[in-house]
Amino acid sequence: MLSNSLDVRPVSTAVGAEIHGVDLAEPIADDALNTIRRTLADRGVVFFRDQRLTPGQHVALARRFGTININRFFRHADGHPEIALVAKEPDQTMNMGGMWHSDHSYDREPAMGSILYARELPRTGGDTLFASMYAAYEALSDGLKRMLEGLRARHSSRHVFGEVKGDLKGRVGNPELATQDATHPAVITHPQSGRKALYINPLFTLGFEGWTDMESRPLLEYLYRHGVKPEFTCRFQWQKGSLAFWDNRATWHYATNDYHGENRLMHRITLEGGPLG
Ligand code: SIN
């Protein structure tokens, strides 16, 4: 077991921290696990470098943090249904996750977090950006905060995984399973940090409950622009052995698509969350 000698280094003011001094392939001591959990809840995303994980070790790591969600829309790693493939191949122009979003807000109990491990990377590019929904909420005016606290938002997977377009078609999605919609409060109180966070999703939110999609759109568009102000973000440059673990209740992320003609293969494990209110 490893003792708790973790070195936590924030990577920007609002979001993200690199954690050094832990080998994620080994069983992690409880105190180190608690430091990782606390940092994840506070910073929204934690990054690790120079890790060497087999798929089995990736699964074992994820199980230390919660119950694994078996993804119903993504292809899986051979022999590991717990691991969803986030892949872009040389013949593709579209990538997965190439717009701001959080994972699984269309579920009634949205995912807590996702653990992404780099398997194959392009020579340059393919970075992932993260935005803090704590910072985005906190920077709103008192008037808009009050209004949003009374609202729930409607989320769906139907328009994304039910009707996959372009060269992602056949690689991701399933119309038969893209049926369950959900509503969640537009502002949540994070269950671990106790901080308020904006909880809408540029990819999966359709509108506010009791509002039409067209009525919702101007306010959503404003919040989508606001949520990704550079001050609320950080950018992670992947290297061989990098791993990112983000909290879907506290952040959005964006996979940059700037490496056409090359391969990028990531293994993602998503952890179950709970009801958001
Ligand atoms: C995702 O959107 O879940 C994947 C992000 C990435 O590939 O960087």
Residues whose N, C-alpha, C, O or C-beta is under 5 A from the ligand:
A	BS01	SIN	V86 M96 G97 T128 A255 M266
